[in-house]
Amino acid sequence: MFGIKEIDAATLKQWMDAGEDFRLVDIRTEAEIAQGVIEGAEWIPMHLIPLRIEEFRNGPRTVIYCRSGNRSAQVCAFLAQHGAGDQCINLQGGIIGWARAGYPVAGRETLKVA
């Protein structure tokens, strides 16, 4: 999507393995997270993002993901329009792309409720 930063699953996995400093946020619905998550992610449902925008403006670099990467791209575009674009990165392909790349999908019990 034009105007937002993006990362692919392989690069995200490299960051995780290298202990890079970033926040990982899952914006999917509760029903979707029941199907699995990327370990270490925080859960902030998409509809709550506008209420928590300051966290993204003033927080660490943040990778945002959804099921396929479409909603998370919209969230990144929204955050960019509201002054948080430098901090937010969309996971291309979402958790589907992550799983297709062969990376592990964890149970929802590993999800941090932010």
Secondary structure, DSSP 8 states (H G I E B T S, - for coil): -TTSEEE-HHHHHHHHHHT---EEEE---HHHHTT-B-TT-EE--GGGGGGGHHHHHHS--EEEE-SSSHHHHHHHHHHHHTT-TTTEEEETTHHHHHHHTT---B-GGG-EE-
